[in-house]
């Protein structure tokens, strides 16, 4: 790989881990010589710009007995290889992106390997291998057909959503949709209106939900920028979609009650995900960890774009107690399932956002402080308005690309040695591109045991549901 050009040398000299980055680039070249390095200016969602090294080329994807060259672009951030690359498809003029589980409508690639990135175990070579395997299962590119054969709605969505201007971004509308009525739905609507700058908020009162109601009052009082609807089509083009709907069931079996919620979601999640393929879904239905997992499976969205409100409220309360009562000035989070098996952890730094926070190992001197603070918040209830405020805070982090660390329910597979496909609350940096987990740590024996019990319990329940 030719890294000797003056431009590449100049940009690479600013990389924090220069020598390691060069070594990684040479490894990539040996396996994928078709990926060529160059430099470019990447524009982040907050309009800030940075000169970066990028890899441009094709990867071979086999489909139905033939090999196709899929054009890709990998932006290497200046903390590479300790942070994952930003991966994009670069379709030619005769190609159309087919948005799905691993690629959104704008060509941004989402893979478990990116979500679980942990150098040196993670590498671009391994990532490309995974990318090829996923694309062979579900090719994200297809050839353009004639206008007579093409679904005009699909083509319109492609034209309006796709961006491929070397990292530039188009202006997005701050549209938010809340699905599900009742006290929590209303609390979420009012909290988002108070906390967030929204261009439009759509409130969809789901008739089949046990939490229906409240939409009539919103219609009567005509709040600015609020649209009340009973049609999912009104949510199209949302940046954030919050789901608070719950099904009513008179059954005694817990599994049957949860299955009623799963069945309710079958009529909601695929519809809203299709209408807003780039949205971040925030799930608040109960049980939140299970329903977030269900929403991810039903939506076809990348795991970074489906999170649950989870333990965010408890985490904000914990940080507040530690700051005000115990004078620590460090953020803290509650992780695990929203149950008695929750575990408190603390940041090792005072940095609460920007992606720099790290989790303190549970066996150090922070544990007595955490245990004391955790006791102080134990008796505080999860009222609707409290959860609504918590959801609004997560929503604000996405809309403003705040990159604040929230404890949200997310795909936990690969974190701290978790092998099962489960969703539970972990500290995640939330921004315009969804969630990025903080790295896993070794917990104390008591905390680790609670987390393992949680994983086992959630896996067992998911196995009994028809998703």
C-alpha positions in Angstrom: 0.0 0.0 0.0 1.4 3.3 -1.1 1.3 5.6 1.9 4.2 7.8 0.7 2.3 10.6 -0.9 2.7 13.9 0.8 -1.0 14.4 1.4 -1.4 11.0 3.1 1.7 11.5 5.2 0.6 14.9 6.3 -2.9 13.6 7.4 -1.6 10.4 8.9 0.9 12.4 11.0 -2.0 13.8 13.0 -3.4 10.4 13.9 -3.2 9.6 17.6 -1.9 6.1 17.0 0.2 6.7 13.9 2.4 3.7 13.9 -0.4 1.3 14.8 -2.6 2.8 12.1 0.1 2.4 9.4 0.6 -1.2 10.4 -3.2 -1.8 10.1 -3.3 -0.2 6.7 -0.5 -2.5 5.5 -2.4 -5.5 6.7 -5.5 -4.4 4.9 -3.5 -4.0 1.6 -2.1 -7.5 1.8 -5.6 -9.0 2.0 -7.6 -6.4 0.0 -5.2 -4.8 -2.5 -8.1 -3.3 -4.4 -8.8 -0.8 -1.5 -6.7 2.3 -2.2 -5.8 4.9 0.4 -6.4 8.6 -0.3 -7.3 11.7 1.8 -10.5 13.7 2.0 -12.4 16.1 4.2 -15.2 14.4 6.2 -18.2 16.5 7.3 -19.7 15.4 10.6 -23.4 15.8 11.4 -22.7 18.9 13.4 -21.1 20.4 10.3 -17.6 20.2 11.7 -14.9 19.0 9.3 -11.7 17.0 9.5 -9.1 15.8 7.0 -8.9 12.0 7.2 -7.5 9.0 5.4 -10.0 6.9 3.5 -10.0 3.6 1.7 -11.9 3.4 -1.6 -12.4 0.4 -3.7 -14.5 -2.7 -4.2 -15.2 -6.0 -2.3 -16.1 -9.2 -4.0 -19.6 -10.4 -3.2 -21.0 -13.7 -4.5 -24.7 -14.0 -5.2 -26.5 -16.8 -7.0 -23.3 -18.2 -8.5 -21.8 -14.9 -9.7 -19.3 -12.5 -8.2 -20.1 -8.8 -8.1 -17.7 -6.0 -7.1 -19.5 -3.8 -4.5 -18.0 -0.3 -4.3 -17.3 0.8 -0.7 -15.7 3.8 1.1 -14.2 3.5 4.6 -13.3 6.7 6.5 -10.6 6.1 9.1 -11.1 8.5 12.1 -7.9 10.0 13.7 -8.2 7.5 16.6 -8.1 4.5 14.2 -7.7 1.6 14.8 -9.1 2.0 18.3 -12.3 3.4 16.9 -14.1 1.7 14.0 -14.2 3.2 10.5 -17.3 4.9 9.0 -18.4 2.6 6.3 -20.4 3.5 3.2 -21.5 2.0 0.0 -20.6 4.0 -3.1 -23.2 3.0 -5.8 -22.4 3.7 -9.4 -25.0 5.5 -11.7 -26.6 2.2 -12.6 -27.0 0.9 -9.0 -29.7 1.4 -6.4 -29.3 0.9 -2.6 -31.6 -1.6 -1.0 -31.9 -0.4 2.6 -32.1 -3.2 5.1 -30.8 -4.6 8.3 -27.1 -3.8 7.5 -27.4 -0.7 5.2 -29.6 2.3 5.5 -31.1 4.2 2.6 -28.2 6.6 2.5 -25.6 3.8 2.1 -24.3 3.9 5.7 -23.2 0.3 6.7 -24.1 -1.1 10.1 -22.6 -4.4 11.2 -22.2 -6.2 14.6 -18.5 -5.9 14.1 -18.8 -2.1 14.0 -21.2 -2.0 17.0 -18.9 -4.3 19.0 -15.6 -2.8 17.9 -12.8 -3.6 20.3 -9.2 -3.3 19.0 -7.0 -5.4 18.7 -9.6 -8.1 18.6 -11.4 -6.1 15.9 -9.8 -5.2 12.6 -10.7 -3.8 9.2 -9.8 -7.1 7.6 -12.2 -9.0 9.9 -14.8 -6.3 9.3 -14.6 -6.7 5.5 -14.9 -10.4 5.9 -18.1 -10.0 7.9 -19.3 -7.3 5.4 -18.9 -9.7 2.5 -20.7 -12.5 4.3 -23.7 -10.3 5.3 -23.9 -8.8 1.8 -23.9 -12.3 0.3 -26.9 -13.2 2.5 -28.8 -10.0 1.7 -27.2 -7.9 -1.2 -27.7 -4.2 -0.4 -27.3 -3.1 -4.0 -29.2 -3.9 -7.2 -29.2 -2.7 -10.7 -31.5 0.1 -11.7 -34.5 -1.2 -13.7 -36.6 0.7 -16.2 -39.0 3.3 -14.9 -41.9 1.1 -15.7 -40.7 -1.7 -13.4 -39.5 0.5 -10.5 -41.8 1.2 -7.6 -42.1 5.0 -7.7 -42.4 5.3 -3.9 -39.2 3.3 -3.3 -37.4 5.4 -5.9 -38.6 8.6 -4.3 -37.4 7.4 -0.9 -34.0 6.5 -2.4 -33.6 9.9 -4.1 -34.6 11.9 -1.0 -32.6 9.9 1.5 -29.4 9.0 -0.3 -26.2 11.0 0.3 -22.9 10.2 -1.2 -20.9 13.5 -1.2 -17.7 12.3 0.5 -19.1 12.7 4.0 -21.3 15.8 3.5 -24.8 15.7 5.0 -28.0 17.2 3.9 -30.2 19.3 6.2 -32.6 17.0 8.2 -35.9 18.0 9.6 -36.2 17.5 13.4 -39.3 15.4 13.1 -40.3 13.2 16.1 -43.1 10.7 16.3 -44.6 9.2 19.5 -46.5 6.0 19.0 -49.0 5.0 21.8 -51.3 7.1 24.0 -52.0 7.1 27.7 -50.1 8.8 30.5 -46.6 7.8 29.3 -47.4 8.8 25.7 -48.7 12.2 26.8 -45.8 12.7 29.3 -43.3 11.9 26.5 -45.0 14.3 24.1 -44.9 17.2 26.6 -41.4 16.4 27.8 -40.0 16.4 24.2 -41.8 19.6 23.4 -40.2 21.2 26.5 -36.7 19.7 26.1 -36.1 19.4 22.4 -36.3 21.8 19.4 -38.6 19.9 17.0 -39.9 21.1 13.7 -42.8 18.7 14.0 -44.1 16.2 16.6 -46.6 13.5 15.5 -48.6 11.7 18.1 -50.2 8.5 17.0 -52.7 7.1 19.4 -52.8 3.3 18.8 -56.4 2.0 19.2 -55.3 -1.5 20.0 -53.0 -0.3 22.8 -54.1 -0.6 26.5 -52.5 2.8 26.9 -54.7 4.6 24.3 -56.2 8.0 25.1 -55.0 11.6 25.4 -55.0 12.5 21.7 -58.3 14.2 21.9 -57.1 16.8 24.4 -54.1 17.5 22.1 -56.4 18.1 19.3 -58.7 20.4 21.4 -55.8 22.6 22.5 -53.9 22.7 19.2 -50.3 22.8 20.4 -47.8 24.3 18.0 -45.9 21.9 15.7 -48.0 18.9 17.0 -50.0 16.7 14.7 -52.4 14.1 16.1 -53.0 11.1 13.8 -54.2 7.5 13.8 -52.3 6.7 10.6 -48.7 5.4 10.7 -48.1 7.2 7.4 -48.0 10.5 9.3 -44.7 9.3 11.0 -42.8 9.2 7.6 -39.5 10.9 7.6 -39.0 11.0 11.4 -35.5 11.3 12.9 -36.7 9.8 16.2 -39.6 7.4 16.8 -40.7 6.7 20.4 -42.9 3.7 21.0 -44.9 3.7 24.3 -47.7 1.4 23.3 -48.6 -1.7 25.4 -51.2 -4.4 24.7 -53.9 -5.3 27.2 -54.2 -8.9 28.2 -56.3 -10.6 30.9 -54.1 -13.7 30.8 -52.3 -14.8 33.9 -49.2 -16.2 32.2 -46.4 -13.7 32.0 -45.2 -15.1 28.7 -48.8 -14.8 27.2 -48.9 -11.1 28.4 -45.6 -10.3 26.8 -46.6 -12.2 23.6 -49.6 -9.9 23.4 -47.2 -7.0 23.2 -45.1 -8.7 20.6 -48.2 -9.3 18.5 -49.1 -5.6 18.9 -45.6 -4.6 17.7 -46.1 -6.7 14.5 -48.6 -4.1 13.3 -46.4 -1.1 14.4 -42.7 -1.6 14.1 -42.3 -2.8 10.4 -44.6 0.0 9.3 -42.8 2.9 11.0 -39.3 1.5 10.2 -40.3 1.3 6.5 -41.6 4.9 6.5 -38.5 6.2 8.4 -35.6 3.9 7.4 -33.0 6.3 9.0 -34.8 6.9 12.2 -33.6 6.0 15.7 -36.3 4.0 17.5 -36.6 4.5 21.3 -38.7 1.8 22.9 -40.5 2.4 26.2 -43.1 -0.5 26.1 -42.8 -3.1 28.8 -40.8 -5.2 29.5 -38.5 -2.7 27.9 -35.4 -5.0 27.3 -37.5 -7.7 25.6 -39.6 -5.2 23.6 -36.4 -3.4 22.4 -35.0 -6.8 21.2 -38.4 -7.5 19.5 -38.4 -4.1 17.8 -34.9 -4.6 16.5 -35.8 -8.0 14.9 -39.1 -6.7 13.5 -37.7 -3.5 12.1 -34.7 -4.7 10.0 -32.8 -1.6 11.3 -29.2 -1.8 12.5 -28.8 -2.4 16.3 -27.4 1.1 16.6 -30.7 2.5 15.6 -32.9 0.6 18.1 -32.6 1.4 21.8 -34.8 1.1 24.8 -35.4 3.7 27.6 -34.1 1.0 29.9 -32.1 2.2 33.0 -31.5 5.7 31.7 -33.8 7.3 34.4 -32.1 5.4 37.2 -28.7 6.3 35.7 -29.5 10.0 35.7 -30.8 9.8 39.3 -27.6 7.9 40.3 -25.3 10.5 38.7 -27.3 13.3 40.4 -27.0 11.7 43.8 -23.3 11.1 43.4 -22.7 14.7 42.2 -24.9 16.6 44.7 -24.8 14.4 47.8 -21.4 12.7 47.5 -19.5 15.3 45.5 -17.9 12.9 43.0 -18.5 15.0 39.8 -18.4 11.8 37.7 -21.2 10.3 35.6 -22.5 6.9 36.6 -24.9 4.5 35.0 -27.2 1.6 36.0 -26.7 -1.4 33.7 -28.5 -4.7 33.2 -32.2 -5.5 33.1 -34.8 -3.1 34.4 -35.2 -5.4 37.5 -33.7 -6.1 40.9 -30.6 -7.4 39.2 -29.5 -3.9 38.1 -25.9 -3.0 38.7 -24.4 0.5 39.3 -21.1 1.5 37.5 -19.2 4.8 37.4 -17.1 6.6 34.9 -13.3 6.7 35.5 -13.3 10.3 34.2 -15.4 13.4 34.6 -16.2 13.4 31.0 -19.9 12.5 30.5 -20.1 12.9 26.7 -18.0 13.2 23.6 -17.2 9.5 23.6 -14.3 9.7 26.1 -16.0 8.3 29.2 -14.7 5.0 30.5 -16.3 2.6 33.0 -14.5 2.1 36.3 -13.9 -1.5 37.2 -16.3 -2.6 39.9 -13.8 -3.9 42.4 -12.1 -0.6 43.2 -12.7 2.1 45.8 -15.6 3.4 43.8 -17.9 0.5 44.9 -18.7 1.9 48.4 -19.8 5.2 46.9 -21.9 3.5 44.2 -23.6 1.2 46.8 -24.4 4.1 49.0 -25.8 6.2 46.1 -27.7 3.2 44.7 -29.5 2.8 48.0 -30.5 6.4 48.0 -32.4 6.1 44.7 -33.9 2.6 45.3 -37.3 3.8 46.5 -37.9 6.3 43.8 -40.8 5.3 41.5 -40.8 5.1 37.7 -43.7 7.5 37.2 -44.9 8.4 33.7 -43.7 12.0 33.8 -40.3 10.8 35.0 -39.9 8.3 32.2 -41.1 10.9 29.8 -38.4 13.3 30.8 -35.8 10.5 30.5 -37.0 9.7 27.0 -36.9 13.4 26.0 -33.3 13.6 27.2 -32.3 10.6 25.0 -34.2 12.2 22.1 -32.4 15.5 22.5 -29.0 13.7 22.4 -30.0 12.2 19.0 -31.5 15.4 17.5 -28.5 17.6 18.6 -25.8 14.9 18.1 -24.9 15.6 21.7 -22.9 12.4 22.1 -23.9 12.0 25.7 -23.5 8.7 27.4 -26.9 7.2 28.3 -27.7 3.8 29.8 -30.1 2.5 27.2 -31.2 -1.0 26.3 -29.0 -2.2 23.5 -27.7 -5.3 21.8 -25.3 -6.6 24.5 -23.8 -9.5 22.6 -20.0 -9.2 22.7 -19.9 -6.8 25.6 -18.0 -8.0 28.6 -18.0 -11.6 27.4 -21.8 -11.8 26.8 -22.3 -14.4 24.1 -26.1 -14.5 23.9 -28.2 -12.2 21.6 -29.9 -10.2 24.3 -30.8 -6.5 24.9 -30.1 -4.9 28.2 -29.0 -1.5 29.5 -25.4 -0.5 28.9 -23.7 2.9 28.7 -24.0 4.1 25.1 -22.9 7.3 23.4 -26.1 8.7 21.8 -25.9 10.9 18.8 -27.3 11.5 15.3 -26.1 8.1 14.1 -27.7 6.3 17.0 -25.8 4.4 19.7 -22.2 3.5 20.3 -21.5 1.3 23.3 -18.7 2.1 25.7 -16.2 -0.7 26.0 -16.9 -3.7 28.3 -15.1 -4.1 31.6 -14.5 -6.8 34.2 -17.1 -6.4 37.0 -16.9 -7.6 40.6 -18.1 -11.2 41.3 -21.4 -10.0 42.7 -22.1 -7.6 39.9 -21.0 -10.1 37.3 -23.3 -12.8 38.7 -26.3 -10.4 38.6 -25.5 -9.6 34.9 -25.2 -13.3 34.0 -28.5 -14.1 35.7 -30.1 -11.3 33.7 -28.7 -12.6 30.4 -30.0 -16.1 31.2 -33.5 -14.8 32.2 -33.8 -12.6 29.1 -32.6 -15.4 26.7 -35.0 -17.8 28.2 -38.0 -15.5 27.8 -37.1 -14.5 24.2 -36.9 -18.2 23.4 -40.6 -18.6 24.4 -41.9 -15.8 22.2 -43.0 -15.9 18.6 -41.4 -12.7 17.2 
